[in-house]
Amino acid sequence: VQLQAYGGGLVQAGGSLRLSCAAYGTVFSLNAAGWYRQTPGKQRELVATIGRSGTSNYADSVKGRFTISRDNVKNTVTVYLEMNSLKPEDTAVYYCNTVPSALGWGQGTQVTVSS
């Protein structure tokens, strides 16, 4: 199973984007969900996590600027990542997965922040 992330794009520094990722069934209803990102030559990093109860955690680099949330409609859980005050260093391909990651990695969505 691979999850597809949506919502990336090109934005100026200080701008905002909202990413989304949906999973049908028990993928996110039984597991914590997370947003990860990766830049060329670097390891994929976990930037935000939301537990089954809604508790969230963030990497220090995004704390206070990113917000992870989830909703459950008709047996489909959608996970969002609201990204504000974007910085050029946030430029990366963003992926969603369970935490810890247990699914295949989809294509991700490119986020590019220009200075």
N, C-alpha and C positions, 0 to 999 in steps of 0.2 A: 504494500500500500504506500502510495506517495501522496502527499498533500500539496496542493497548489496555493501559493501565496499571490495576492493581488494588491494593486494600489501603489506600486512604486512609480518613480518618475524623476524628472529633473526639477530641482527647486533651488532658489537662492538661499544663501545662509540666512538664518532667522525665520525661514518659512516652515510650513507644516505639511505633513502627509499622514494619511491613515491607511494602514495595511489591514488586510483581512485574510482569513483562512478558514475554510469550513470543512467539517468532517461529519459524516453520517454515522449514526450508530454509537457505539460505546468508546470510540477512540479517545475522545476528550471527556466523555462523561465519567470514565473510570480512571483517568490519568490526569496528572498535571500537564498543562500545555505551555509551550514556550516559544519565544521568538529568538532566533539565532541570526548572526550575520557573519559574513566572510569577505575578506578582501584578498586579492591575489597575493600569494606567497605567505599568507598567514593562516593560522588555524581558525576554524569556525568557533565563534564565541557565543555563549548564551547571554542575551541582553535583558530578557524579561521573562518571568515565570508567573503563571497564575494557577493556583491549586484548585482542587475540586470545590473547595468551600469559598473560593474567591480571593483567598489571600495571595498577595502579589509580592514579588521581589524583583529587584533591578540591579544590574551592574552599576558600579559607581559612576561609570562614564556617561550613563544616560539618566541617572536618578534625578528626579525633579523636572525632566523634560519629556520623558516617554511615559505613557500610561497603557497598561495592558488590561483588557477586559474580555468578557466572554458572555454570550447569551445562548439560550437553548430554545429552539423553536422547532416543534414537530420532529423530534428525534435527530435534529442536526445542531451541532454545537459550532458556533462561529467564534473565532478568537480574533480580536482586533489589537492593533498597536497604533495608538495615537502618538505621533512624533511631532513635537513642537520645538521651537528654537533650534532648528537643525544647524549642524556645523559641518564644514567640509570633511571632518574626520568621521562623520557618520556615513559617508559614502561607502556602500557595500552592497552585496547581494544578500537579501533578507529571506530567511526560511522559517517555516513553522514546523514544529514536531512536538512529540510528547517530551516530557522531562522525567527521567533521562530519555534521550532520543532512542526510539525503538522502531521507527518507521524508516522507509527509504526516503532519501532526500529528493524532493522535487526540483524543478528548475529554479525556484526562488523568484524574487522580484527585485529588479535593480533600483536602488535609490542612489541618486547622484545629487550632491549638494555643492553648488558652485559658490565660490567666494566673491 
